[in-house]
């Protein structure tokens, strides 16, 4: 396999579970807080942006 493909797969394998835990904790303990909602939106937008960047490069 190609080295960039392996790095991409390992990054996804580590990032997705950690991001899910972070989003779950924010959802469970930060309901109704404007700051937490804003942080969640910024985090998700950044995550999607990084995934798009990793796929296109």
PyMOL Python script that loads the backbone (N, CA, C, O; Angstrom):
from pymol import cmd

cmd.read_pdbstr("""\
ATOM      1  N   UNK A   1       0.836  -1.190   0.000  1.00  0.00           N
ATOM      2  CA  UNK A   1       0.000   0.000   0.000  1.00  0.00           C
ATOM      3  C   UNK A   1       0.875   1.245   0.000  1.00  0.00           C
ATOM      4  O   UNK A   1       2.039   1.229   0.400  1.00  0.00           O
ATOM      5  N   UNK A   2       0.275   2.292  -0.454  1.00  0.00           N
ATOM      6  CA  UNK A   2       0.961   3.574  -0.522  1.00  0.00           C
ATOM      7  C   UNK A   2       1.042   4.202   0.873  1.00  0.00           C
ATOM      8  O   UNK A   2       0.093   4.098   1.649  1.00  0.00           O
ATOM      9  N   UNK A   3       2.155   4.848   1.196  1.00  0.00           N
ATOM     10  CA  UNK A   3       2.349   5.452   2.519  1.00  0.00           C
ATOM     11  C   UNK A   3       1.306   6.521   2.843  1.00  0.00           C
ATOM     12  O   UNK A   3       0.780   6.519   3.956  1.00  0.00           O
ATOM     13  N   UNK A   4       0.982   7.437   1.921  1.00  0.00           N
ATOM     14  CA  UNK A   4      -0.055   8.433   2.252  1.00  0.00           C
ATOM     15  C   UNK A   4      -1.412   7.802   2.553  1.00  0.00           C
ATOM     16  O   UNK A   4      -2.155   8.314   3.391  1.00  0.00           O
ATOM     17  N   UNK A   5      -1.739   6.720   1.897  1.00  0.00           N
ATOM     18  CA  UNK A   5      -3.006   6.043   2.150  1.00  0.00           C
ATOM     19  C   UNK A   5      -3.030   5.428   3.546  1.00  0.00           C
ATOM     20  O   UNK A   5      -4.051   5.470   4.232  1.00  0.00           O
ATOM     21  N   UNK A   6      -1.913   4.863   3.956  1.00  0.00           N
ATOM     22  CA  UNK A   6      -1.817   4.293   5.304  1.00  0.00           C
ATOM     23  C   UNK A   6      -1.927   5.386   6.359  1.00  0.00           C
ATOM     24  O   UNK A   6      -2.612   5.212   7.367  1.00  0.00           O
ATOM     25  N   UNK A   7      -1.259   6.506   6.132  1.00  0.00           N
ATOM     26  CA  UNK A   7      -1.319   7.634   7.075  1.00  0.00           C
ATOM     27  C   UNK A   7      -2.746   8.169   7.157  1.00  0.00           C
ATOM     28  O   UNK A   7      -3.226   8.481   8.247  1.00  0.00           O
ATOM     29  N   UNK A   8      -3.428   8.278   6.017  1.00  0.00           N
ATOM     30  CA  UNK A   8      -4.812   8.737   5.982  1.00  0.00           C
ATOM     31  C   UNK A   8      -5.711   7.800   6.777  1.00  0.00           C
ATOM     32  O   UNK A   8      -6.535   8.255   7.570  1.00  0.00           O
ATOM     33  N   UNK A   9      -5.557   6.501   6.571  1.00  0.00           N
ATOM     34  CA  UNK A   9      -6.391   5.520   7.274  1.00  0.00           C
ATOM     35  C   UNK A   9      -6.136   5.549   8.776  1.00  0.00           C
ATOM     36  O   UNK A   9      -7.080   5.497   9.563  1.00  0.00           O
ATOM     37  N   UNK A  10      -4.879   5.632   9.180  1.00  0.00           N
ATOM     38  CA  UNK A  10      -4.553   5.679  10.608  1.00  0.00           C
ATOM     39  C   UNK A  10      -5.078   6.954  11.260  1.00  0.00           C
ATOM     40  O   UNK A  10      -5.538   6.938  12.402  1.00  0.00           O
ATOM     41  N   UNK A  11      -5.003   8.054  10.522  1.00  0.00           N
ATOM     42  CA  UNK A  11      -5.529   9.313  11.047  1.00  0.00           C
ATOM     43  C   UNK A  11      -7.033   9.216  11.268  1.00  0.00           C
ATOM     44  O   UNK A  11      -7.542   9.650  12.302  1.00  0.00           O
ATOM     45  N   UNK A  12      -7.737   8.654  10.308  1.00  0.00           N
ATOM     46  CA  UNK A  12      -9.185   8.499  10.465  1.00  0.00           C
ATOM     47  C   UNK A  12      -9.529   7.546  11.602  1.00  0.00           C
ATOM     48  O   UNK A  12     -10.476   7.786  12.352  1.00  0.00           O
ATOM     49  N   UNK A  13      -8.763   6.465  11.732  1.00  0.00           N
ATOM     50  CA  UNK A  13      -9.023   5.499  12.803  1.00  0.00           C
ATOM     51  C   UNK A  13      -8.823   6.106  14.194  1.00  0.00           C
ATOM     52  O   UNK A  13      -9.499   5.706  15.142  1.00  0.00           O
ATOM     53  N   UNK A  14      -7.925   7.044  14.324  1.00  0.00           N
ATOM     54  CA  UNK A  14      -7.714   7.697  15.611  1.00  0.00           C
ATOM     55  C   UNK A  14      -8.661   8.875  15.813  1.00  0.00           C
ATOM     56  O   UNK A  14      -9.158   9.091  16.919  1.00  0.00           O
ATOM     57  N   UNK A  15      -8.912   9.637  14.750  1.00  0.00           N
ATOM     58  CA  UNK A  15      -9.659  10.893  14.878  1.00  0.00           C
ATOM     59  C   UNK A  15     -11.157  10.686  15.089  1.00  0.00           C
ATOM     60  O   UNK A  15     -11.762  11.363  15.920  1.00  0.00           O
ATOM     61  N   UNK A  16     -11.748   9.776  14.361  1.00  0.00           N
ATOM     62  CA  UNK A  16     -13.205   9.604  14.413  1.00  0.00           C
ATOM     63  C   UNK A  16     -13.698   9.196  15.802  1.00  0.00           C
ATOM     64  O   UNK A  16     -14.642   9.813  16.296  1.00  0.00           O
ATOM     65  N   UNK A  17     -13.110   8.188  16.462  1.00  0.00           N
ATOM     66  CA  UNK A  17     -13.603   7.855  17.806  1.00  0.00           C
ATOM     67  C   UNK A  17     -13.388   8.984  18.817  1.00  0.00           C
ATOM     68  O   UNK A  17     -14.250   9.235  19.659  1.00  0.00           O
ATOM     69  N   UNK A  18     -12.252   9.655  18.735  1.00  0.00           N
ATOM     70  CA  UNK A  18     -11.994  10.752  19.670  1.00  0.00           C
ATOM     71  C   UNK A  18     -12.945  11.915  19.430  1.00  0.00           C
ATOM     72  O   UNK A  18     -13.413  12.534  20.386  1.00  0.00           O
ATOM     73  N   UNK A  19     -13.236  12.220  18.185  1.00  0.00           N
ATOM     74  CA  UNK A  19     -14.180  13.291  17.874  1.00  0.00           C
ATOM     75  C   UNK A  19     -15.584  12.924  18.345  1.00  0.00           C
ATOM     76  O   UNK A  19     -16.315  13.779  18.844  1.00  0.00           O
ATOM     77  N   UNK A  20     -15.960  11.671  18.190  1.00  0.00           N
ATOM     78  CA  UNK A  20     -17.287  11.232  18.648  1.00  0.00           C
ATOM     79  C   UNK A  20     -17.419  11.355  20.161  1.00  0.00           C
ATOM     80  O   UNK A  20     -18.464  11.776  20.657  1.00  0.00           O
ATOM     81  N   UNK A  21     -16.381  10.995  20.893  1.00  0.00           N
ATOM     82  CA  UNK A  21     -16.416  11.134  22.353  1.00  0.00           C
ATOM     83  C   UNK A  21     -16.540  12.600  22.739  1.00  0.00           C
ATOM     84  O   UNK A  21     -17.331  12.947  23.616  1.00  0.00           O
ATOM     85  N   UNK A  22     -15.766  13.458  22.095  1.00  0.00           N
ATOM     86  CA  UNK A  22     -15.824  14.885  22.395  1.00  0.00           C
ATOM     87  C   UNK A  22     -17.209  15.449  22.111  1.00  0.00           C
ATOM     88  O   UNK A  22     -17.749  16.196  22.928  1.00  0.00           O
ATOM     89  N   UNK A  23     -17.792  15.105  20.966  1.00  0.00           N
ATOM     90  CA  UNK A  23     -19.121  15.603  20.634  1.00  0.00           C
ATOM     91  C   UNK A  23     -20.178  15.061  21.587  1.00  0.00           C
ATOM     92  O   UNK A  23     -21.121  15.772  21.935  1.00  0.00           O
ATOM     93  N   UNK A  24     -20.031  13.815  22.011  1.00  0.00           N
ATOM     94  CA  UNK A  24     -20.986  13.242  22.966  1.00  0.00           C
ATOM     95  C   UNK A  24     -20.927  13.974  24.309  1.00  0.00           C
ATOM     96  O   UNK A  24     -21.963  14.291  24.892  1.00  0.00           O
ATOM     97  N   UNK A  25     -19.738  14.233  24.785  1.00  0.00           N
ATOM     98  CA  UNK A  25     -19.590  14.937  26.068  1.00  0.00           C
ATOM     99  C   UNK A  25     -20.163  16.344  25.958  1.00  0.00           C
ATOM    100  O   UNK A  25     -20.851  16.808  26.867  1.00  0.00           O
ATOM    101  N   UNK A  26     -19.882  17.024  24.848  1.00  0.00           N
ATOM    102  CA  UNK A  26     -20.447  18.357  24.656  1.00  0.00           C
ATOM    103  C   UNK A  26     -21.959  18.296  24.598  1.00  0.00           C
ATOM    104  O   UNK A  26     -22.628  19.173  25.143  1.00  0.00           O
ATOM    105  N   UNK A  27     -22.520  17.275  23.946  1.00  0.00           N
ATOM    106  CA  UNK A  27     -23.965  17.149  23.838  1.00  0.00           C
ATOM    107  C   UNK A  27     -24.583  16.845  25.198  1.00  0.00           C
ATOM    108  O   UNK A  27     -25.624  17.404  25.546  1.00  0.00           O
ATOM    109  N   UNK A  28     -23.946  15.959  25.971  1.00  0.00           N
ATOM    110  CA  UNK A  28     -24.523  15.540  27.240  1.00  0.00           C
ATOM    111  C   UNK A  28     -24.433  16.627  28.310  1.00  0.00           C
ATOM    112  O   UNK A  28     -25.411  16.864  29.019  1.00  0.00           O
ATOM    113  N   UNK A  29     -23.293  17.288  28.440  1.00  0.00           N
ATOM    114  CA  UNK A  29     -23.076  18.216  29.539  1.00  0.00           C
ATOM    115  C   UNK A  29     -23.193  19.683  29.153  1.00  0.00           C
ATOM    116  O   UNK A  29     -23.112  20.552  30.020  1.00  0.00           O
ATOM    117  N   UNK A  30     -23.383  19.978  27.869  1.00  0.00           N
ATOM    118  CA  UNK A  30     -23.424  21.379  27.466  1.00  0.00           C
ATOM    119  C   UNK A  30     -24.710  21.787  26.786  1.00  0.00           C
ATOM    120  O   UNK A  30     -24.727  22.755  26.027  1.00  0.00           O
ATOM    121  N   UNK A  31     -25.780  21.072  27.041  1.00  0.00           N
ATOM    122  CA  UNK A  31     -27.056  21.402  26.396  1.00  0.00           C
ATOM    123  C   UNK A  31     -27.503  22.809  26.798  1.00  0.00           C
ATOM    124  O   UNK A  31     -27.478  23.174  27.974  1.00  0.00           O
ATOM    125  N   UNK A  32     -27.901  23.570  25.817  1.00  0.00           N
ATOM    126  CA  UNK A  32     -28.462  24.883  26.084  1.00  0.00           C
ATOM    127  C   UNK A  32     -27.454  25.997  26.274  1.00  0.00           C
ATOM    128  O   UNK A  32     -27.843  27.157  26.410  1.00  0.00           O
ATOM    129  N   UNK A  33     -26.169  25.680  26.286  1.00  0.00           N
ATOM    130  CA  UNK A  33     -25.163  26.727  26.440  1.00  0.00           C
ATOM    131  C   UNK A  33     -24.723  27.214  25.072  1.00  0.00           C
ATOM    132  O   UNK A  33     -24.376  26.416  24.201  1.00  0.00           O
ATOM    133  N   UNK A  34     -24.739  28.522  24.887  1.00  0.00           N
ATOM    134  CA  UNK A  34     -24.408  29.111  23.594  1.00  0.00           C
ATOM    135  C   UNK A  34     -22.950  28.845  23.241  1.00  0.00           C
ATOM    136  O   UNK A  34     -22.642  28.550  22.086  1.00  0.00           O
ATOM    137  N   UNK A  35     -22.064  28.944  24.197  1.00  0.00           N
ATOM    138  CA  UNK A  35     -20.646  28.727  23.940  1.00  0.00           C
ATOM    139  C   UNK A  35     -20.349  27.311  23.479  1.00  0.00           C
ATOM    140  O   UNK A  35     -19.534  27.101  22.580  1.00  0.00           O
ATOM    141  N   UNK A  36     -21.003  26.346  24.091  1.00  0.00           N
ATOM    142  CA  UNK A  36     -20.806  24.948  23.707  1.00  0.00           C
ATOM    143  C   UNK A  36     -21.370  24.699  22.314  1.00  0.00           C
ATOM    144  O   UNK A  36     -20.756  23.986  21.520  1.00  0.00           O
ATOM    145  N   UNK A  37     -22.505  25.264  22.013  1.00  0.00           N
ATOM    146  CA  UNK A  37     -23.086  25.102  20.683  1.00  0.00           C
ATOM    147  C   UNK A  37     -22.186  25.714  19.611  1.00  0.00           C
ATOM    148  O   UNK A  37     -21.991  25.130  18.545  1.00  0.00           O
ATOM    149  N   UNK A  38     -21.649  26.875  19.898  1.00  0.00           N
ATOM    150  CA  UNK A  38     -20.737  27.525  18.965  1.00  0.00           C
ATOM    151  C   UNK A  38     -19.466  26.703  18.788  1.00  0.00           C
ATOM    152  O   UNK A  38     -18.985  26.542  17.666  1.00  0.00           O
ATOM    153  N   UNK A  39     -18.922  26.186  19.873  1.00  0.00           N
ATOM    154  CA  UNK A  39     -17.719  25.347  19.795  1.00  0.00           C
ATOM    155  C   UNK A  39     -17.985  24.089  18.992  1.00  0.00           C
ATOM    156  O   UNK A  39     -17.129  23.647  18.225  1.00  0.00           O
ATOM    157  N   UNK A  40     -19.150  23.518  19.158  1.00  0.00           N
ATOM    158  CA  UNK A  40     -19.504  22.301  18.423  1.00  0.00           C
ATOM    159  C   UNK A  40     -19.592  22.581  16.920  1.00  0.00           C
ATOM    160  O   UNK A  40     -19.105  21.787  16.115  1.00  0.00           O
ATOM    161  N   UNK A  41     -20.199  23.688  16.543  1.00  0.00           N
ATOM    162  CA  UNK A  41     -20.324  24.051  15.128  1.00  0.00           C
ATOM    163  C   UNK A  41     -18.948  24.327  14.526  1.00  0.00           C
ATOM    164  O   UNK A  41     -18.657  23.877  13.418  1.00  0.00           O
ATOM    165  N   UNK A  42     -18.107  25.056  15.239  1.00  0.00           N
ATOM    166  CA  UNK A  42     -16.765  25.365  14.744  1.00  0.00           C
ATOM    167  C   UNK A  42     -15.941  24.090  14.618  1.00  0.00           C
ATOM    168  O   UNK A  42     -15.216  23.918  13.638  1.00  0.00           O
ATOM    169  N   UNK A  43     -16.042  23.199  15.594  1.00  0.00           N
ATOM    170  CA  UNK A  43     -15.308  21.941  15.554  1.00  0.00           C
ATOM    171  C   UNK A  43     -15.748  21.091  14.364  1.00  0.00           C
ATOM    172  O   UNK A  43     -14.906  20.544  13.651  1.00  0.00           O
ATOM    173  N   UNK A  44     -17.054  20.974  14.144  1.00  0.00           N
ATOM    174  CA  UNK A  44     -17.549  20.178  13.024  1.00  0.00           C
ATOM    175  C   UNK A  44     -17.154  20.789  11.681  1.00  0.00           C
ATOM    176  O   UNK A  44     -16.799  20.059  10.755  1.00  0.00           O
ATOM    177  N   UNK A  45     -17.209  22.103  11.562  1.00  0.00           N
ATOM    178  CA  UNK A  45     -16.810  22.756  10.313  1.00  0.00           C
ATOM    179  C   UNK A  45     -15.313  22.549  10.061  1.00  0.00           C
ATOM    180  O   UNK A  45     -14.904  22.285   8.930  1.00  0.00           O
ATOM    181  N   UNK A  46     -14.513  22.665  11.091  1.00  0.00           N
ATOM    182  CA  UNK A  46     -13.087  22.429  10.943  1.00  0.00           C
ATOM    183  C   UNK A  46     -12.777  20.985  10.603  1.00  0.00           C
ATOM    184  O   UNK A  46     -11.878  20.712   9.808  1.00  0.00           O
ATOM    185  N   UNK A  47     -13.508  20.064  11.196  1.00  0.00           N
ATOM    186  CA  UNK A  47     -13.305  18.646  10.909  1.00  0.00           C
ATOM    187  C   UNK A  47     -13.638  18.319   9.457  1.00  0.00           C
ATOM    188  O   UNK A  47     -12.896  17.599   8.790  1.00  0.00           O
ATOM    189  N   UNK A  48     -14.741  18.844   8.979  1.00  0.00           N
ATOM    190  CA  UNK A  48     -15.126  18.607   7.591  1.00  0.00           C
ATOM    191  C   UNK A  48     -14.108  19.259   6.651  1.00  0.00           C
ATOM    192  O   UNK A  48     -13.755  18.686   5.621  1.00  0.00           O
ATOM    193  N   UNK A  49     -13.643  20.444   7.003  1.00  0.00           N
ATOM    194  CA  UNK A  49     -12.628  21.119   6.192  1.00  0.00           C
ATOM    195  C   UNK A  49     -11.324  20.339   6.131  1.00  0.00           C
ATOM    196  O   UNK A  49     -10.718  20.217   5.066  1.00  0.00           O
ATOM    197  N   UNK A  50     -10.890  19.812   7.272  1.00  0.00           N
ATOM    198  CA  UNK A  50      -9.663  19.014   7.286  1.00  0.00           C
ATOM    199  C   UNK A  50      -9.824  17.717   6.507  1.00  0.00           C
ATOM    200  O   UNK A  50      -8.902  17.294   5.809  1.00  0.00           O
ATOM    201  N   UNK A  51     -10.982  17.085   6.620  1.00  0.00           N
ATOM    202  CA  UNK A  51     -11.224  15.858   5.857  1.00  0.00           C
ATOM    203  C   UNK A  51     -11.198  16.156   4.367  1.00  0.00           C
ATOM    204  O   UNK A  51     -10.604  15.399   3.600  1.00  0.00           O
ATOM    205  N   UNK A  52     -11.830  17.243   3.942  1.00  0.00           N
ATOM    206  CA  UNK A  52     -11.809  17.633   2.529  1.00  0.00           C
ATOM    207  C   UNK A  52     -10.378  17.899   2.073  1.00  0.00           C
ATOM    208  O   UNK A  52      -9.992  17.491   0.978  1.00  0.00           O
ATOM    209  N   UNK A  53      -9.596  18.574   2.896  1.00  0.00           N
ATOM    210  CA  UNK A  53      -8.207  18.868   2.566  1.00  0.00           C
ATOM    211  C   UNK A  53      -7.382  17.587   2.447  1.00  0.00           C
ATOM    212  O   UNK A  53      -6.562  17.454   1.538  1.00  0.00           O
ATOM    213  N   UNK A  54      -7.602  16.643   3.370  1.00  0.00           N
ATOM    214  CA  UNK A  54      -6.861  15.386   3.316  1.00  0.00           C
ATOM    215  C   UNK A  54      -7.225  14.573   2.071  1.00  0.00           C
ATOM    216  O   UNK A  54      -6.364  13.911   1.491  1.00  0.00           O
ATOM    217  N   UNK A  55      -8.470  14.620   1.666  1.00  0.00           N
ATOM    218  CA  UNK A  55      -8.903  13.852   0.498  1.00  0.00           C
ATOM    219  C   UNK A  55      -8.354  14.472  -0.793  1.00  0.00           C
ATOM    220  O   UNK A  55      -7.951  13.747  -1.702  1.00  0.00           O
ATOM    221  N   UNK A  56      -8.337  15.795  -0.877  1.00  0.00           N
ATOM    222  CA  UNK A  56      -7.927  16.446  -2.121  1.00  0.00           C
ATOM    223  C   UNK A  56      -6.426  16.545  -2.287  1.00  0.00           C
ATOM    224  O   UNK A  56      -5.951  16.670  -3.415  1.00  0.00           O
ATOM    225  N   UNK A  57      -5.667  16.495  -1.220  1.00  0.00           N
ATOM    226  CA  UNK A  57      -4.193  16.646  -1.352  1.00  0.00           C
ATOM    227  C   UNK A  57      -3.560  15.324  -1.640  1.00  0.00           C
ATOM    228  O   UNK A  57      -2.340  15.242  -1.783  1.00  0.00           O
TER     229      UNK A  57
END
""", "prot")
cmd.dss("prot")
cmd.show_as("cartoon", "prot")
cmd.util.cbc("prot")
cmd.orient("prot")
